[in-house]
Amino acid sequence: MNNALDLNAIATNIFNFFPTIGTWTTNILQFLIGLSFPLALFFFIGIIYCVERLKEIRIKEAQLHDLKVEEAYDVVDKADPNSARRWENVERLIESPNQNDWKQAIIEADVMLDNLLNKMEYRGDSVGEKLKHVEKGDFKSLDEAWEAHKVRNQIAHDGLAAALSQYEAKRVINMYKKVFEEFYFI
């Protein structure tokens, strides 16, 4: 019987202890919740500070490691007035209803390309030879220059027999224009 009393006493003590655990747990949770707000604010401010410092570091890295690209040629700030007048003539010819004027516009634009290449000090007997000496990185519109020059060669070799639509002529003139605008030639 003594064992039975002891078990009852132990069970009573355990049940009496649980409310104490519940109160103790509630107090700890309240303390932790009260502590979490200032900690969250502290860490939020820390994150903002780190992000701002990281931005400053990125700017300094960009200044240190950013490669400066030097032009392979001297860029002219303003177009040559003579070239601009010649280009206006090319644009007038390309708007003509006459197919021979379109061909003349392409030939004139190719002469202007030759002048540009001479100004950039590329050497060769013809525009084609000068274009062969151009590095791809120095001349973004090199492909357009080649394609336009090939059409000019076709016109020069075939003469009156070369068939050319106004759409094709304008497309070729726009390729020349892209080259000239890249180097501020017109």
Secondary structure by P-SEA (a helix, b strand, c coil): caaaaaaaaaaaaaaaaaaaaaaaaaaaaaaaaaaaaaaaaaaaaaaaaaaaaaaaaaaaaaaacbbbbbbcbbbbccccaaaaaaaaaaaaaaacccaaaaaaaaaaaaaaaaaaaaaaccccccaaaaaaacccccccaaaaaaaaaaaaaaaaaacccccccaaaaaaaaaaaaaaaaaaccc
